[in-house]
Amino acid sequence: MSSPDGKPTKRVGVVGLGYVGLPLAVAFAEAGHDVVGIDTDARRVAGVVAGESHVEDITSERLRAVIGRIAATTDYDRLADCDAVLIAVPTPLTINREPDLGPLLSSARALARVVREGQLVVLESTTYPGTTREQLVPLLEESGLAAGRDFNVAFSPERVDPGRTDHTLRTTPKIVGGLTPACLERAVELYDLVCDEIVEVSSPEPAELAKLLENVFRSVNIALVNELAMLCDRMGIDVWEVIDAASTKPYGFMRFEPGPGMGGHCLPVDPFYLSWKAREYGQPTEFIELAGEVNQRMPEFCVARIARALNDHSKPVRGSRIAIVGVSYKAGVGDLRESPALRIMRLLEDDGAVISYHDDYVAEIPELDHVSEPLDAVLADADVAVIVTAHPGLDLDRIVATAPLVVDFRGVTRHIESPNLVRL
């Protein structure tokens, strides 16, 4: 059989059907290839089987259009007949902010039972340099097969930015590093089916480090403007005016904006993966670690700023009704992973505040026992409205006109002048 583009049909396995894995599965299915999707979460598998997407970048309609080509299951044995297997499982941090490779190692052990000669295995999960060669390969070789000889191994980092439509899996250049030249050739052949541009590197390690560099670069620059925002607050200077002015320089400056902290599956995590690995080589990464610390402190700074704004209106935090506007980690998505809003809400409740929230993308926060309320309802009796995440279409003028006090941590009210408005 052939796919719509005339190329032979592949059978592709995807381990992990989350924010990375499900888009991969759908992309290969849309290109005319058969997909076996594996996930340990039976409810997630059942949802995919029913054609119900839990990932915002993949609509249920888009999933249902290719559901005949995607077989979702919890059974790793179904991967034995696949030409290639892509691993896209979470790589979070432990409570001590160290890499947690538990999901990756578990999936590798399960895959080792079924890996066969001639298969290609690609790791997509973000991780530190050396993971593919030092962690994944030895576990797969417990099968009795040799990586690079009997089966192929490569690393190709996911570059998903949830909510974006201008850069997709197909249009974003795909970095690929193979364990051997033959491994690289096989991986490039595979990704050429769903990606317009392939960036080849010499081995898995440069590919692993390139992904970390991308996100550490953002982390460091966001920390810089966050620290500048705290300084501007002390100096009585509008940080947004400073950034707007600096951004007019046509060279040598790249705009980054401050905020209440970093969230998502990459930016708050990746710097710690790199700094942890660097310690193995006795090489301090003080610059990277400091950036992570600055960004982690932003929720505490935001809570202090809210308290000061309330104090200026003769109100204490304790007993004040605080409406949080937007709780997901970024605008336009409902992703709560590492969202600074959760930390801000916890700290405010610890200080005795009465919290409510509005977010059209997040219906409930079970861990905090809160549900989203209509915007008018949370503003009706609020002492202060705090804009943490500004989703598209948010009626900023109504918020400023209704709430007796508004604290804006995203700089989205710069077009409004009002005495009850405080910006980061």
N, C-alpha and C positions, 0 to 999 in steps of 0.2 A: 504493500500500500504506500501511497505518497500523500504528503500534506498539500494544502492548496498551492504552495509555491513550487510544487514539483519535486521537493526533496523527500527522501525516504522517511516514513513515519517513525518517530522515536517513541520509546516508552520511558517516561521520566518519573522517577520517584522524588517526592518532596517530603522531608521529615520536618514537621513543625508547620502548622497551618495558621500562623498568626499574621502579624502585620507584614512580615517579609515573605513567608512561605505561601500564603494564599495568593497574593499577586503573581508570584512565580508560577504557581500551578495554573492559574487562569491564563497567563501569557502563553505558556506552552500549549494549553488546550486550544486557545484561540488561533494559534499557528498550525493547528491540525494534528497535534501529537497527543498521545494517550498518557494520562498522568495518574500515578498512585500517590495519594496524599496520606501521610501518617501523622497522627497526633495522639498523645496520651490522654487527652481530655475527650472523653466519650461524648459529652454534650456538644463540644465544638465539631466533632466528626458528624454527629447527627444533624447539626445545623447545615453543614456543607452538603450532606446527602440530600437534605430537604431543599437545597438551593437557597438557603438563608445566609447571607454574608454577615459576619460580625466585624468586618474590616471596612472602614469608611471609604477607603480608596477603591474598593470593589463593590459595586452595587449588587443587590440580589438579582436584578434583571440581567446583569452581565454574567454573573455566576450561573444562573439558570440557562443562559444561552449555550453554555458549554458543559453542562452537568453530565451529559452523556459520555464525555471524554475524561471525567475526573472520578476516580474511585477512591473515596475517603474511608479510612479504616484505622483501627488501632493495632492491626496485625502486621508486624515487620516482615513476616514470611512473604507477604505480597510483593516485597521489593526484589525478590530473587530473580524475577524475569525482567527487571528494568535494565535499560542500556546505561542509564546514569542515575545517580542518587544525589540530590542536593540537600544538605543539612542546614536548616534555618531555625535553630532552636534558640531560646533566650540565653544570654551570657550576662547575668546581673552581677551585683556586688553582694558580698556577705554583709552582716551587720557591722563588721569591722572595716568596711570599705575595701575589701580585697576581692580579687576575681573569684567568682563562683562558677566553675565549669561543670557543676553537677549535671545539668540537663544535657550538655554536650557529651560528657563521658558516658552517661547512661545510653544515649542514642547510639554512640559509637559501639558500645558493647553489644547492643541489640543488633546493630547492623553487621557486626562481625560474624554473627551466626548464619547470615544469609548471603553475605557478599560472595560473588562468584568471579571466576576468571573472565577477563575482558571488560568488566564494568568500570565506569568512571564514578568516583566519589568526589564531590566538591563541597567544601565547607564555606558557608556564606556568613555565619555568625561572626560578629565583631569580636576580636580577641587580641591578645598580645602576640608579638612576633615569636615564632617558634611553636605555637600551639598545634598547627597542622602536622609538623614534622615530629614533634616531641610527645604530643598527647594523642592525637587522632590516629596517626599511622601505626604506632605500636599496638593499639587496641584492635585495629582492623586486621593486623597481621596475626593476631591470635587465631584467625581463621585457618592458618597454615599457608596462606597465600602471601606473596611478597609484593609490597607496594612498588610501583614503577616497573615491575616485571610482569606480574600476573594480573594486576589491576592498576588503574590510573587514579592519581590523587591530585587535586588542585585546590587552591584557595581563591575565592572571588568575592570580595566584600560587598554586602548589600549597601545600597546608597539611597534607601527609601527616605523621603521627606514627606510624612503624612500630610495630606491635604493639598499637595501641589498637583497642578494639572499641566504646568508648562514644561516640567521635566519628569518624564515617565521612565519606566524600566527600559522601554525601547530607545528613548532618545538620550538617556544619560549614559555616557561612556562607561563601559564595563571593564574594570581592572581584573586581570586574570594572571595568576602565577602558578605554574605546574611544578610538581616534584621533580620531573624530568622533562626534557624537550618533548618527548612523546606524550606525556601527560598534558603539557600545555597545548599541544596540537589538538588533542581530543577535547579539551575544555573549550578552546576557541571555536571548534566546530559546533559544539553544543550551543554556546551562547549566541553564535551567529544566527541561530534560528529565531531569536527574540530580541536581539539588540543590534542597533545600527552601527555602533562603533565599539571595537574591542581594543583595550589598552593592554599589551603584553608586557609582563615584567619577568625577570630572570628566575624567580623562585617564589614559593609561598610567602617568605619573610618580608620582602619589599611590599607585597600586596597587603599583608597584615598591618604593616607599619603605616602604609599610605592612608588606610582608613582611619587609623588613630590620629595621624597628623591632620587630616581634614577637620576632625572634630576638636582636637586640641587647639588648632588655630582659632576656631570660633570661640572656644572656651576662654582662651587667653584674652582675646580682644573684647569679649563681652565683660570679662572681669575688669578690664581696663576702664571701660565706660561706666561700669557699676561703681567702681572706686571713685571715678571722677564725679559721678552723681552724688555720692555721699559727701565729697569735698565741696561741691557746689552748694549743697544744702547748708553746710556750715558757713559758707562764704556769702550766701544770699544771691547767688548767680543762677540764672536759668540754664540748666544743663542742655535743654533742648535747643535753646538759642545758640549755645556754643557749638553743638554738633551740627546744626544747620549751617552755621557760618563756616566751620572747618570743611564741610562737605562740598563747598563751592570750589575747592582746589581741584583742578582737573587732573592732577597726577599725585602720586605718593601718599594718598589718603584713601582709606576704604571705610565707608560708614558702618558703624555698629551702634546699636541703641541699648540703653540701660533698661532694666526691668526688675520685677520682683524676685528673680532667680531663674535658674534653668530647669527645664523638665524634659520629658521624653525618654526614649530608650537609648540614646547615644551620648549627648553632650554631658549629662551629669555623671556618666559612668566611664567613658573612654579614657579621660585623663588618668584615672586611678589604675586602669589596666596598664597603661604605659609606665607610670611611676613605680608600680609594683614590680614590673619586669626589670626596670632599670636598676633596682636595688640588688638584683642578682649579679649585676656586673659592677657593683660598687660605684655606680655613677648617679649622683644626686640629680634630681629634676626639680629643683626648688622653684623655678619659675612656673612650671606646670602645676605643681602642688599648691603654690600660693594662689594661682588663678582659681583652682577648685575651691579653696577655702573662702576666697572672697565671694564667689558665687553662692556658696552654701550659706554665707552669713546674710545674704540679702533679705530673706524672709524676716529675720530678727530686726534688721534695720527698718523694714516696712512696718512692722508692728510698732516700733518706737515712733515712727513718723505719724502713724495713725493716732497714737496716744498723745503726741504733741499737738496734733491738729484738734483733737477733742478738747485738750486742756485749754487751747486758745479760745474755745467756745464754752469754757467754764463747765466742761463735763469730764468725768473720770471714765476710764475704760470699763471698770466694774459697773455692771448694770446698763451700760449703753447698748442700744440696739444697732448692730452693724450689719449692713447689707453688702455681701460680697457679690460683685458683678463679674461673672466669668470665672470658672474654676479649672478648666482644662489647661494643659501646659502651653498651648498655642492657639491662636485664633483660627477658627474654621474647622476644628476637629474636636472630638469628644474624648480624647486620650488623656487619662489622668496620671499616667506613669511619671513619677517623680515631680508632679506638679507642685510648684511653690505655694499655690493657693491652699493646699491641704495643710502645710506647715503653718501658714499664716492663720488659718482658721483654728488650728489646735492651740497655738500660742495665745490667741485672743480669748478663746474659751477658758484656757488656764488662768487668764487674768480676770475672768468673771464677766466677759462680754456675752451678750445674747446674739447669736449668729443666725443669719438666714442667707440664702444664696439664690441667684438666678443664673441659669445657663441653659440656653436652648439645645445645647449639644450633650449635656450630662443630666440625665433625669434624676439620678440619685447618687449619694455617696454612702454606701452601706457602712463603711468603716467609721464614719463620723456620725451615722444615724441622721443624715439630712437628706431632704428631697428638694429639688428645684421648685421654686415658686414663681408665679408670673412677676414680671418686672414691676408692675404697678403695686402688687401686694408687698414686695420686699421694700419698696420705696415709701410706702404709705406711712409707716410709723418709725422709719429709720432715723437714728441720730446722725449717721454718716453712711454714705454709699462709697464703697471702695472698688475702683475698677482695677481688677487683677488681670483679666483677659478680655480684650475687646473683640468680640466676634463680629463678622460682617453684618451690617444692617443694624447694629446697636444704636438706639436713639439717644445719642449723647446729650443733645439739647434738652430732652425731656428729663434725663437724669439730673442735670445741673439745675433745671428749673424746679424740680420736685423736692430733691433732698436738701435739707438745711446745710449740709456739709458734704463735699465730694472730694475724695482723695484719688488721684489718677496716677497709677504706677506705669502706664504705658505711653503717656504723652499724646493721647488721642484727642484731648480737649484743647489743643493749642490754638484752635480757631475761636475759642470761647473766652470771653473776659467776664469774670464774675467774682464777687468778693467771697463767695462760699466755696471757691474752687482752689484746691491745693494739688500741685503736681510734684512728681519725683524730681 
